Each structure stands twice: as structure tokens, then as C-alpha cells.
């Protein structure tokens, strides 16, 4: 049951994320957080995120990288999204036991990312409108339920925001397809970027935590999660009960919902802060 929940929630989160991204793009509210990055780790992250899906489909995934590092001025999260969407499409539209090739090369001061598959292919008349929003070339029930038809639109938009291009090619139905992304690289004269120093992670400490939420399911699931991490947890479901519990327990932290019956979270917070024991208490708004 937990595996099923994880799959379904993951799928729903991906669909919602795509819709939110397209909404931001159409309203001109999406911003790239560009930095100097190496392309290889971005590709690795996208591959690792999709590898389990490929295994479940029995696909073979072949990844080929250039012998030398390729540096870009790009948003690493968005480029990972681009590669991930192309790999996801290749997997979805290739029948079980297929083969997908992901190839990265350096050509004419451009990074070229190619995703080629042995899948269902694309008819010539469908190629021009492939990157339009909600376009779904294959409308068979077993495939259309897996997406909204905005993944390629998102890919095209994000690639163009990086000053690049994306094109699709197919020899026809049943003959696979290939998507080619080109983005400009940084000048080789620039110094390589040193990875940020890893900060030491603090050792786990058992905390006494009070969870205040009028949603009993929400409070209980959060309590279970924190208990799994080794913490002592207590719950309250309204503002007055929260104050009484805090006075009695003197917790290390309170996770405090704002919308509460009797007294809201702001009132609870103000009351606690007026107490000598509550002045430095960690309060986290839910």
C-alpha cells in the first residue's frame, strides 16, 4: 500500500508541478536562477530520478558523456527538469524492453543533448505541433493517462529561456524518435567552479515537540514522522489546549498551525512569548 501511495502521490506532484510551471510561464512569472554549472551532474541527477521507471519497463538506457567537462550559465534545477522530461517521454512512448540513448556532446560552442528511443515514433504531420500545450500525439488510453501533454511545451520554453533550441525528429510511426536540445556553453577561458564546502551535519538530538493542528490526521501523521526520526511528540488541536500543553510540557519546539479554533496561532504565539519560559522557545508556523 505504501508503494502504491508513493507512486500515485509522486505522479500527482509531477502533474501539479508541470501545471504550476506552465501557469507561471504564460503569465511571465517564471525566473531562472542561473549560475555557472557543469552539465554532467545535471544529467546524472535526471538519469537517477528516472532509472527505477526504466527498470520497471525493462528498458535499456545508454548514457554517453563527453570526455571533458562542459560548463553552462544555467539554472541547474530547470535543466534537470528538461532532461528528465525528455527521458520520461522516451520511456512512456517506448514499449517494454526498448532502448533509449542519452548522448551529450560539445558542438560549435554548444552543449548538445540528444534523447533517442526505439518507441512508437511520430508521424510527419504531427511533428510541427508537437511542442504546443496539451498536444498528445498518442491518445491511446494506456498512454494518455500518464500526462497532460504539457511536458514538451515546458521543455521548449525552458530551453529557449536558456538561449537554446529543441527539435524533434522521427522517421515515422514505429521507428522511434529523437529530441535534440542545444544550449550555449561558457567560454573555456573561465576558471572551473570549485564545489561548495560540505558543512558538517549536526548529530541527531532527541527533541520534545508539540504539534498543534486542528486537523487530527495532519497532526497524527506529522507526529508519526517525527517519532520515526527519534523525537518525543505531543499533540493539541485548539489554541487553548496548545497553551496548556506548552505550559505543562515545556517542549523544545512547537509546530503551530495558524488557523485554529478558540484561539488562532498568532494569539497562541503571543501568549507563549509573554511567558518567561516561552521567550526563546522555537515556534514554527504551519
Secondary structure, 3 states (H helix, E strand, C coil): CHHHHHHHHHHHHHHHHHHHHHHHHHCCCCCCCCEEEEHHHHHHHHHHHHHHHHHHHCCEEEEECCCCCCEEEECHHHHHHHHHHHHHHHHHCCCCCCEEEEEEEEECCEEEEEEEECCCCCCHHHHCCCCCCCCCCCCCHHHHCCCCCCHHHHHHHHHHHCCCEEEEECCCCCCCEEEEEEEECCCCCCCCCCCCCCCCCCCCCCCEEEEECCCHHHHHHHHHHHHHCCCEEEEECCHHHHHHHHHHHCCCEEEECCCCCCCCHHHHHHHHHCCHHHCCCEEEEC
